[in-house]
Amino acid sequence: MRSWKESKNCIFIKAPEPFNFKVNVDYFLRDPNECMYEIEENTITRVIEINHLRTLIQISEAGSDYLAVECLAGTKPESFEDKETIVNYICEWFDFDTDLLPFYEMGRRDLLLQPVIERFYGLRIMGLNDLFEALCWGILGQQINLKFAYTLKRQFVEKFGEHLDYNGKNYWIFPLYEKISKLTAEDMADIKMTKRKREYIIGVAKLMANGDLSKENLLHVDDLKQAKKN
């Protein structure tokens, strides 16, 4: 059960043990060209879409036990269900449902893992909530270095995505698969990726638009080989 509470314009989410907000923020800072969120002074700001409503959120640490989630620009949802959807989004993004204690206990008994455990204690397995974004990221990053992959991602997002303006800054929403499914490889020619990658991304978008590929279906497949086949 995910534990959270609210006060005025903030939602407070109970963090699991072990968790270290700064260590996870440091992971997010691995490349300055990331375009889906902005980090300043250990605060993460990004747009998330909740039931087709775009909410600009700012995430910070509230003591050692909670994350504080502030909704900016008057975008805080009113209904309990929408607020809970925000909580679920962040818990999934920060991997709060995974029990890492057994791993850390094992790692502390291993001579090779012990110094790594001490250095990165509280790091979670940060993920991508949106299936289309995750698959696009996998395609974009193939056979190139991480820096160039982030450059391609920014080009793709800024050309085909939308954004919310706040305090003179653009906060981007990842391109919708419905939009990308209607493109041709030539429509993406000015993005510096191979034609094959463009075709793969459009192909994935078409599968999702047709209902042949979805996150919900994949989560209900127990066999890894079957999931890959799907």
Disulfide bonds with the S-S distance in Angstrom:
none
